[in-house]
Amino acid sequence: MAHKTWDAIVIGGGAAGLFCAGVASQLGKRVLVLDHADVLGEKIRISGGGRCNFTNIHSNPSHFLSLNPHFVKSALARYPSSEFIKLVQSYRIAHHEKHQGQLFCDDSAKQIIEMLFSECAKGNVKIRYPETIQTIEKEADEWIVKTNVGIERTKSVVMATGGLPVPAIGATAYSLDIAKQFGLQVVEPRPALVPLSFTSGEFENLIELAGLSLPVRIASGSKGSRYGACRFNEDLLLTHKGLSGPAVLQASSYWTEGEQIHIDWLGAVEANGQFDCDDLFNDEDNRLKLTENILASVMPMRLAKAFAEQKNLLGRKWAEVSKKDRQTLKELISNWSVKPAGTLGWKKAEVMLGGVDTKALDSQTMMARNHPGLYFIGECVDVTGHLGGHNFQWAWASGFACAHSL
């Protein structure tokens, strides 16, 4: 059964979709949200260990990857993190800063979901789920959205179905399929903010250290690669399958198959000014100490032993280690290069790299340039944030820009 025309139908009831619907409806628009899931906001609910890292105080264009790094500037300037923080505070949601500007709920991610529903309710947004979209077509100045329930007509369609990570909660590439249907280019998607796996022999003596975590400096990517190169000082976690932790998740967004990643196991500690690497390897006061004990003064003993063992220096006093061997050990620790076998895939990825090519979209409105009334927001666009709340900030900012355009 056909209804009178909506001002906008938002496809996808996640962070970007619900936020956009709430803003647009409060600006006087008649909005319908459709989603195929049985429960809305699941990705919000499981994010940040159930506490939702809902934004980052320092969110700015330098924290985003895109083939067009300038694309995010307009939306982030119009709706900065400070604006979303004000909204959270207006709902009296207690929150705290964890690390490098990351903001989390004190209590539960469900508070953010409830807030988004409340914002939609203020503008009388109609939300229907589970409902499956069958076709989206343009007819004259109207968009026709056919679902398993019936046919809806609208002035605008907003694609907000997110990306491919976490297929278990219903993630799909539907926005990308619609983009292709209307002739928009799509930047090949791949998993991002994802652990890396290894098969190389170089890694074998570290597998038994699974569970060990420490701060490192990590480098990944290259000037010629899709999104350039990066360097982060973050915590790394050794796992049975390879490497994880914030450092590796960050690096994974820049890594491409066949490339090495480079880890300075002491770089993050050295950056804090706690010690000087050169002094550690040249200190003659260490002459009578065992090699692994010297290393253990700045890293976990299990890791210190693994490195000493790799260069046949385990159990040897520093005085017995030649300058050449000391230099080799220092090089191993400060520039440990290894080639990942791959990522742990969509099941373990937090976000998607790639998506609808920004060349096809207007950065101020999120509308497809050649298809008036067709919008793409959030994760389905070729914009990917660093770890730490930036991807949620892109959902809010792109949703806000779109809502004001509607």
Secondary structure as UniProt FT lines:
FT   STRAND          8..11
FT   HELIX           15..26
FT   TURN            27..28
FT   STRAND          31..34
FT   TURN            40..41
FT   HELIX           42..46
FT   HELIX           47..50
FT   STRAND          53..56
FT   TURN            57..58
FT   HELIX           61..63
FT   STRAND          64..65
FT   TURN            69..72
FT   HELIX           73..78
FT   HELIX           81..90
FT   TURN            91..92
FT   STRAND          95..97
FT   TURN            100..101
FT   STRAND          102..105
FT   HELIX           110..122
FT   TURN            123..124
FT   STRAND          126..128
FT   STRAND          133..139
FT   TURN            140..141
FT   STRAND          142..147
FT   STRAND          151..154
FT   STRAND          157..159
FT   HELIX           167..169
FT   HELIX           174..181
FT   TURN            182..183
FT   STRAND          186..192
FT   STRAND          196..197
FT   HELIX           201..203
FT   HELIX           204..207
FT   TURN            208..211
FT   STRAND          213..221
FT   TURN            223..224
FT   TURN            226..227
FT   STRAND          229..238
FT   STRAND          242..244
FT   HELIX           246..252
FT   TURN            253..254
FT   TURN            257..258
FT   STRAND          261..264
FT   TURN            265..266
FT   HELIX           267..271
FT   TURN            272..273
FT   HELIX           277..282
FT   HELIX           284..286
FT   TURN            287..288
FT   HELIX           291..295
FT   TURN            296..298
FT   HELIX           301..310
FT   TURN            311..312
FT   TURN            314..315
FT   HELIX           318..320
FT   HELIX           323..334
FT   STRAND          336..338
FT   STRAND          342..343
FT   TURN            346..348
FT   STRAND          351..356
FT   HELIX           358..360
FT   TURN            363..365
FT   STRAND          367..368
FT   TURN            369..370
FT   TURN            372..373
FT   STRAND          374..376
FT   HELIX           378..380
FT   STRAND          384..385
FT   TURN            387..389
FT   HELIX           390..405
//
